[in-house]
Every structure is written in C-alpha cells, then in structure tokens.
Amino acid sequence: MHAARETSQGPLKIKVSKFGSTQTLELAGELELATVPVLQEGLEAAQKDGAEVVVVDMSELEFIDSTGIALLIESDRRINEDGGRLLLIPSEAPAVARGLALTEL
C-alpha cells in the first residue's frame, strides 16, 4: 500500500509517504526552532505506524539549525533502539550541507 500526505508549518513543508514498512518524509524549506515540532511529530508518527525504515529526504531543504540537527540525532538513536533505521538523503544547499558535515550526519 502506498499513501501520501503533505503538511506545512511556516517555512517548512513535509510530504509523508508510506510504502510497505518504509516511511519517507520529504522536507522542503527551513528546519529550525519554530518548525522542528512538525518534523518531530512526523518522525514519532512513523514509529507508531510501525515503520521499520524512516527516510528523511532533505534534498529540498534550504536551511537547518542546531535544533533540527539535534532532532535528527535523537531520532536516529530512538529509532535504532526500537530496531528500525533512519536514513538521511542530504541537501546540497550550503547552509544544510555544512551543518551535516560538521556533525558527521
């Protein structure tokens, strides 16, 4: 079964799609203090839905701050503890690539 839905909060848009046991969250815009809660809800919902693999596609993300990076690190830990995997598709935007490189995400 393949299902998709889209949500947005300010400068962040998230498209969520599910295919089998994989759930993908496609991010576009900016992931920062004000928008982190909407992604956090999406990641938690993916776990509750039983997703074994959660993909965060950041290819359309233009900016990420330390709260966004912290959320990804914490989500990776939590999903791995539950036996799942978090996979990241990086953005080539300099503001995102630099933050991911510094944290080795």
C-alpha positions in Angstrom: 0.0 0.0 0.0 1.2 3.5 -0.9 -0.2 6.5 0.9 0.9 10.1 0.9 0.0 13.3 2.8 1.5 16.8 3.0 1.7 19.3 5.8 3.4 22.6 6.4 4.3 25.0 9.1 5.7 28.4 8.2 8.8 27.9 6.0 8.8 24.1 6.3 6.8 21.7 4.1 6.8 18.0 4.7 5.4 15.4 2.4 5.0 12.0 4.0 4.6 8.8 2.0 4.5 5.2 3.1 5.3 2.1 1.0 5.3 -1.1 2.9 7.4 -0.8 6.1 9.2 2.3 4.8 8.0 5.8 5.5 9.6 8.8 3.8 9.4 12.4 4.9 10.4 14.8 2.2 11.4 18.2 3.6 11.4 21.5 1.8 12.3 24.9 3.1 13.8 25.5 6.6 14.1 23.2 9.6 14.7 25.4 12.6 13.4 26.1 16.1 9.9 27.1 15.1 9.5 24.2 12.6 11.2 21.3 14.5 7.9 20.3 16.2 6.2 19.4 13.0 9.0 17.1 11.9 9.2 15.6 15.4 5.5 14.7 15.1 6.1 13.2 11.7 9.0 11.1 13.0 7.1 9.9 16.0 4.1 9.0 13.9 6.3 7.0 11.6 7.5 4.9 14.6 3.9 4.5 15.9 2.8 3.4 12.4 5.4 0.6 12.7 7.8 1.9 10.0 11.0 -0.2 10.0 12.8 2.3 7.8 12.3 6.0 8.1 13.8 8.1 5.3 14.3 11.8 5.8 14.8 13.3 2.3 16.4 16.7 2.8 17.2 17.3 -0.9 14.9 20.3 -1.0 15.9 21.6 2.4 17.5 25.1 2.3 18.4 25.6 5.9 18.9 23.7 9.1 19.8 25.0 12.6 21.2 23.2 15.7 17.7 22.3 16.9 17.0 20.5 13.6 20.3 18.6 13.8 19.7 17.7 17.4 16.3 16.3 16.4 17.8 14.1 13.7 20.5 12.8 16.1 17.9 12.0 18.8 15.5 10.4 16.3 18.3 8.2 14.9 19.1 7.0 18.4 15.4 6.3 19.3 14.6 4.6 16.0 17.7 2.4 16.2 16.8 1.4 19.8 13.4 0.3 18.5 15.1 -1.9 15.9 14.5 0.4 13.0 16.7 2.5 10.7 16.8 6.2 10.0 18.2 7.1 6.6 19.0 10.6 5.5 19.1 11.9 2.0 21.3 15.1 2.3 20.7 18.5 0.8 23.3 20.2 -1.3 22.3 23.6 0.0 25.5 25.1 1.6 23.6 26.0 4.8 22.5 22.4 5.3 25.5 20.6 3.9 27.8 22.5 6.2 25.8 21.6 9.4 25.5 17.9 8.4 29.2 17.7 7.6 30.2 19.3 10.9 28.1 16.8 12.9 29.0 13.9 10.6 25.4 13.1 9.8 
